[in-house]
Amino acid sequence: MAKSPEEEHPVKAFGWAARDHSGHLSPFNFSRRATGEEDVRFKVLYCGICHSDLHSIKNEWGNAAYPMVPGHEIVGVVTEVGSKSCSDDLENYCSKLILTYNMPYHDGTRTYGGYSDTMVAPERYVVRIPDNMPLAAGAPLLCAGITVYSPLKYFGFTQPGMHIGIVGLGGLGHVAAKFAKAFGVKVTLISTSPSKKKEAIEHLGADSFLVSRDPEQMQAAMGTMDGILDTVSATHPLLPLLGLLKNNGKLILLGVPEKPLELPAFSLIMGRKTVAGSGIGGMKETQEMLDFAAKHNVTADIEVVPMDYVNTAMERLAKADVRYRFVIDIGNSLSATKP
């Protein structure tokens, strides 16, 4: 079979990759396909560090292929547009889904992520960052933002007067609180750490704060919430959270713990409660989310770091030592790391 033009003329690229399950990242030269007829190529300026990047480079989900260039919260400037680019809204649930990195592409090559200098993607999978949105603080919205925005909309958690709980005050949780408040609902942040109460209420605007390890607080809040977004990626009990829901309430799982969670059936039956999951969102909804965020001044709280700090950032992320999202300044620091 004859090769397509994009297969015959690959473009040199440079980034940082993990070579094995130690998760250590280092400089890496590789090739991306040439810009196809329906592709868009762009220079990467910023790339957020997502907790899923940490899971992936350490092969904690068992599907790693090395070398791996992580990064899917990518923003940059378009440098080339294919000759036939033009303008199912649930691409994220497609059975033939191809992720930004660590997956085989149609031509047999592997996809490499945004910890690199350049990207190329089909134009339908590229969204426009609103003019008034800071690129660095907007980058995490491409994962964390849509991950919380989509279930808020889909499960009907945007009606004024509703009471929504958000479990976990981290990369997902802090953005979830901002979006929920922008929709005008009552927000309770739920955390194991009492020290986060001031941050939750004064900075993020939560209406109340609940310490999940405090039996008295949990008991007092029983049956008060219409829905809960659970953003925690560590193993934790669901039973106490189900108790917080009203009849017909919904608990939506957004975090991905390494081990299966126990699901107590009796707690679901008594109150006709629902446990569901949600993963990112389609391209139409992602653009809608960005436009909504720009209108309501919703961005992620970030710490911008240079490329050569990435391994330290991963170590800190594993310890939850970030407030609340690392973003790599690719545009100003990557080139200096070339061997």
C-alpha positions as CSV (number, residue, x, y, z in Angstrom):
1,M,0.0,0.0,0.0
2,A,1.3,3.4,-1.0
3,K,2.1,5.8,1.9
4,S,0.1,9.0,2.3
5,P,2.0,12.3,2.0
6,E,1.9,12.8,5.7
7,E,3.5,9.4,6.3
8,E,6.2,10.0,3.7
9,H,7.3,13.4,5.1
10,P,7.3,13.3,8.9
11,V,8.1,16.5,10.8
12,K,10.9,16.5,13.4
13,A,9.7,17.2,17.0
14,F,11.3,17.5,20.4
15,G,9.8,17.0,23.8
16,W,10.3,15.1,27.1
17,A,9.4,11.4,27.5
18,A,9.2,8.7,30.0
19,R,11.2,5.5,29.0
20,D,9.9,3.1,31.7
21,H,7.6,2.7,34.7
22,S,10.0,4.7,36.9
23,G,8.2,7.7,35.4
24,H,11.3,9.8,35.0
25,L,11.1,12.1,32.1
26,S,14.0,13.3,29.9
27,P,14.6,15.0,26.5
28,F,13.4,13.0,23.5
29,N,13.6,13.6,19.7
30,F,10.8,12.1,17.6
31,S,8.7,12.7,14.5
32,R,5.1,13.8,14.0
33,R,3.2,13.3,10.8
34,A,3.1,16.1,8.3
35,T,0.0,18.3,8.3
36,G,-2.7,16.4,6.5
37,E,-5.5,17.9,4.4
38,E,-7.9,18.1,7.4
39,D,-5.2,18.7,10.1
40,V,-4.1,21.7,12.1
41,R,-0.5,22.1,13.3
42,F,0.3,24.4,16.2
43,K,3.3,25.5,18.2
44,V,2.8,24.4,21.9
45,L,3.1,27.3,24.4
46,Y,1.7,25.7,27.6
47,C,0.8,22.3,28.7
48,G,-0.9,21.4,32.0
49,I,0.2,18.5,34.1
50,C,-2.7,16.3,34.9
51,H,-2.8,13.6,37.5
52,S,-3.6,11.1,34.7
53,D,-0.1,12.0,33.3
54,L,1.4,10.7,36.5
55,H,-0.7,7.5,36.4
56,S,0.3,7.0,32.8
57,I,4.1,7.5,33.0
58,K,4.3,5.1,36.0
59,N,2.1,2.5,34.2
60,E,-0.4,2.5,37.1
61,W,-3.2,1.7,34.7
62,G,-1.3,-1.1,33.0
63,N,-1.5,0.3,29.4
64,A,1.8,2.2,29.0
65,A,3.9,2.1,25.9
66,Y,7.3,3.6,26.1
67,P,8.8,6.0,25.2
68,M,5.8,8.1,26.2
69,V,5.4,11.9,25.8
70,P,2.6,12.9,28.1
71,G,0.4,16.0,28.1
72,H,-3.2,16.6,27.0
73,E,-4.0,20.1,28.4
74,I,-2.3,21.8,25.5
75,V,-2.6,25.4,24.2
76,G,-0.6,27.1,21.5
77,V,-0.7,29.1,18.3
78,V,-1.7,27.6,14.9
79,T,1.2,27.5,12.5
80,E,-0.3,25.5,9.6
81,V,-3.8,24.5,8.3
82,G,-4.5,21.6,6.0
83,S,-6.0,22.3,2.5
84,K,-9.4,20.7,3.3
85,S,-10.0,21.7,6.9
86,C,-13.6,22.7,7.6
87,S,-15.8,23.4,10.3
88,D,-21.0,13.1,16.9
89,D,-20.7,15.6,19.6
90,L,-19.6,12.8,22.0
91,E,-16.2,11.9,20.5
92,N,-14.9,11.2,24.0
93,Y,-17.1,8.1,24.2
94,C,-16.4,6.7,20.7
95,S,-15.4,3.0,20.7
96,K,-12.5,4.0,18.3
97,L,-11.3,6.8,20.6
98,I,-7.7,7.8,20.0
99,L,-6.2,9.7,22.9
100,T,-3.7,12.6,22.7
101,Y,-0.8,10.3,23.8
102,N,0.1,6.7,24.4
103,M,-2.2,5.2,21.7
104,P,-1.7,4.0,18.2
105,Y,-2.8,6.4,15.4
106,H,-4.5,5.4,12.1
107,D,-1.2,5.2,10.3
108,G,0.3,2.8,12.9
109,T,2.5,5.4,14.6
110,R,1.9,6.2,18.3
111,T,0.5,9.5,19.6
112,Y,2.8,11.8,21.6
113,G,1.5,14.5,23.9
114,G,2.0,18.1,24.7
115,Y,5.3,18.0,26.6
116,S,6.8,18.9,23.2
117,D,7.3,21.8,20.9
118,T,4.7,21.1,18.2
119,M,1.4,19.2,17.8
120,V,-0.7,18.2,14.8
121,A,-4.3,17.1,15.1
122,P,-7.5,16.8,12.9
123,E,-9.1,20.3,12.9
124,R,-12.3,19.0,14.4
125,Y,-10.4,18.2,17.6
126,V,-8.9,21.7,18.0
127,V,-10.8,24.3,20.0
128,R,-10.5,28.1,20.1
129,I,-9.2,29.7,23.3
130,P,-11.3,32.9,23.9
131,D,-9.3,36.1,23.5
132,N,-9.8,37.2,27.2
133,M,-8.6,33.9,28.6
134,P,-5.0,33.6,29.8
135,L,-3.4,30.7,28.0
136,A,-1.5,29.3,30.9
137,A,-4.5,29.4,33.3
138,G,-6.8,28.1,30.6
139,A,-4.7,25.1,29.7
140,P,-6.0,22.9,32.6
141,L,-9.6,23.6,31.6
142,L,-9.0,21.3,28.5
143,C,-9.1,18.4,30.9
144,A,-10.1,19.5,34.5
145,G,-12.5,22.1,33.2
146,I,-14.5,19.9,30.8
147,T,-14.3,16.9,33.2
148,V,-16.4,18.8,35.8
149,Y,-18.4,21.0,33.4
150,S,-19.9,18.1,31.5
151,P,-21.5,16.3,34.4
152,L,-22.7,19.5,36.0
153,K,-24.7,20.1,32.7
154,Y,-25.6,16.5,31.8
155,F,-26.9,15.5,35.3
156,G,-28.9,18.7,35.7
157,F,-26.7,20.2,38.5
158,T,-27.0,23.7,37.1
159,Q,-30.4,24.8,38.4
160,P,-30.4,27.7,40.8
161,G,-31.3,26.5,44.3
162,M,-29.7,23.1,43.9
163,H,-27.2,21.9,46.6
164,I,-24.1,20.3,45.1
165,G,-21.3,18.6,47.0
166,I,-17.8,18.5,45.6
167,V,-15.5,15.8,47.1
168,G,-11.8,16.7,47.0
169,L,-10.1,20.1,46.9
170,G,-7.5,19.6,44.2
171,G,-7.0,20.1,40.5
172,L,-10.6,19.0,39.6
173,G,-12.3,20.0,42.8
174,H,-11.3,23.7,42.8
175,V,-12.4,24.1,39.2
176,A,-15.7,22.3,39.9
177,A,-16.4,24.7,42.7
178,K,-15.8,27.7,40.4
179,F,-18.0,26.4,37.7
180,A,-20.8,25.4,40.1
181,K,-20.8,28.8,41.6
182,A,-20.9,30.4,38.2
183,F,-24.0,28.4,37.5
184,G,-25.6,29.8,40.7
185,V,-25.9,26.7,42.8
186,K,-25.2,26.1,46.5
187,V,-21.8,24.4,46.9
188,T,-20.4,22.4,49.7
189,L,-16.8,21.3,49.5
190,I,-16.1,18.0,51.1
191,S,-12.5,17.2,52.2
192,T,-10.5,15.1,54.7
193,S,-8.5,18.2,55.6
194,P,-10.0,20.7,58.0
195,S,-7.2,23.1,57.1
196,K,-8.7,23.7,53.6
197,K,-11.9,25.3,55.0
198,K,-10.7,28.9,54.7
199,E,-9.4,28.3,51.2
200,A,-12.7,26.7,50.1
201,I,-15.0,29.4,51.4
202,E,-12.9,32.6,51.1
203,H,-11.1,31.9,47.8
204,L,-13.3,29.5,45.9
205,G,-16.6,30.9,47.2
206,A,-18.0,27.6,48.6
207,D,-21.1,28.1,50.7
208,S,-20.1,25.5,53.3
209,F,-17.3,23.1,54.1
210,L,-17.6,19.5,55.3
211,V,-14.8,17.5,56.9
212,S,-15.6,13.9,55.8
213,R,-13.7,12.4,58.7
214,D,-15.9,14.2,61.3
215,P,-18.9,12.0,62.1
216,E,-20.9,14.8,63.6
217,Q,-20.5,17.1,60.6
218,M,-21.4,14.2,58.2
219,Q,-24.5,13.3,60.3
220,A,-25.7,16.8,60.3
221,A,-25.5,17.0,56.5
222,M,-27.3,13.7,55.8
223,G,-29.9,13.9,53.1
224,T,-29.2,17.6,52.1
225,M,-27.5,17.4,48.7
226,D,-29.1,17.0,45.2
227,G,-25.8,15.8,43.7
228,I,-22.2,15.1,44.4
229,L,-19.1,15.3,42.1
230,D,-16.5,13.0,43.5
231,T,-13.1,14.1,42.2
232,V,-10.9,11.9,44.4
233,S,-8.5,9.6,42.7
234,A,-7.5,7.6,45.8
235,T,-9.4,4.7,47.2
236,H,-12.1,5.9,49.6
237,P,-15.5,4.8,50.9
238,L,-18.7,5.7,49.0
239,L,-21.2,4.9,51.8
240,P,-20.7,8.2,53.7
241,L,-21.2,10.2,50.5
242,L,-24.4,8.3,49.5
243,G,-25.7,9.3,52.9
244,L,-25.4,12.9,52.1
245,L,-27.7,12.7,49.1
246,K,-31.4,13.4,49.1
247,N,-33.8,10.9,47.6
248,N,-33.1,10.5,43.9
249,G,-29.7,12.1,44.4
250,K,-26.8,11.4,42.1
251,L,-23.1,10.6,43.0
252,I,-20.9,11.2,40.0
253,L,-17.4,9.6,39.9
254,L,-14.7,11.7,38.2
255,G,-11.5,10.4,39.8
256,V,-9.9,7.1,38.8
257,P,-8.6,5.2,41.8
258,E,-6.2,2.4,41.2
259,K,-8.3,-0.2,43.0
260,P,-12.1,-0.8,42.6
261,L,-14.4,1.0,45.0
262,E,-17.0,-0.8,47.1
263,L,-20.6,0.0,46.1
264,P,-23.2,-0.7,48.9
265,A,-26.4,-1.7,47.2
266,F,-28.7,-1.1,50.1
267,S,-27.7,2.6,50.3
268,L,-28.7,3.0,46.7
269,I,-32.0,1.2,47.0
270,M,-33.1,3.2,50.0
271,G,-33.7,6.6,48.4
272,R,-33.5,5.6,44.7
273,K,-30.0,7.0,44.4
274,T,-27.7,6.8,41.4
275,V,-24.0,6.3,41.1
276,A,-22.6,7.2,37.7
277,G,-19.4,8.2,36.0
278,S,-18.3,10.9,33.5
279,G,-15.2,11.4,31.4
280,I,-14.1,14.7,29.8
281,G,-16.5,15.8,27.0
282,G,-17.1,16.1,23.3
283,M,-15.5,18.9,21.2
284,K,-18.7,21.0,20.9
285,E,-19.2,20.9,24.7
286,T,-15.5,21.6,25.3
287,Q,-15.8,24.8,23.2
288,E,-19.0,25.7,25.1
289,M,-17.2,25.2,28.4
290,L,-14.3,27.5,27.3
291,D,-16.7,30.2,26.2
292,F,-18.7,29.9,29.5
293,A,-15.5,30.0,31.5
294,A,-14.3,33.1,29.7
295,K,-17.6,34.9,30.2
296,H,-17.6,34.1,34.0
297,N,-13.9,34.5,34.6
298,V,-13.3,30.8,35.4
299,T,-9.7,29.7,35.2
300,A,-7.5,27.2,37.0
301,D,-5.2,28.2,39.9
302,I,-1.8,27.3,38.6
303,E,1.9,27.2,39.2
304,V,3.8,27.7,36.0
305,V,7.1,25.7,35.8
306,P,9.9,25.3,33.3
307,M,10.3,22.0,31.3
308,D,13.3,20.9,33.3
309,Y,11.3,21.0,36.5
310,V,8.8,18.4,35.3
311,N,10.2,15.5,37.3
312,T,10.1,17.5,40.5
313,A,6.6,18.6,39.6
314,M,5.5,14.9,39.3
315,E,7.0,14.1,42.7
316,R,5.1,17.0,44.2
317,L,1.9,16.1,42.4
318,A,2.1,12.6,43.9
319,K,2.2,14.2,47.3
320,A,-0.7,16.6,46.4
321,D,1.9,19.5,46.9
322,V,0.4,21.9,44.3
323,R,-2.2,24.6,44.4
324,Y,-3.9,23.4,42.3
325,R,-2.4,22.6,38.9
326,F,1.1,22.7,37.4
327,V,1.4,24.1,33.9
328,I,4.7,23.7,31.9
329,D,5.9,26.9,30.1
330,I,6.8,25.0,26.9
331,G,7.2,28.0,24.7
332,N,9.9,29.7,26.9
333,S,11.7,26.7,28.4
334,L,11.6,23.6,26.2
335,S,14.2,24.6,23.7
336,A,16.8,25.2,26.4
337,T,16.7,21.5,27.4
338,K,17.8,20.2,24.0
339,P,21.0,18.1,24.4
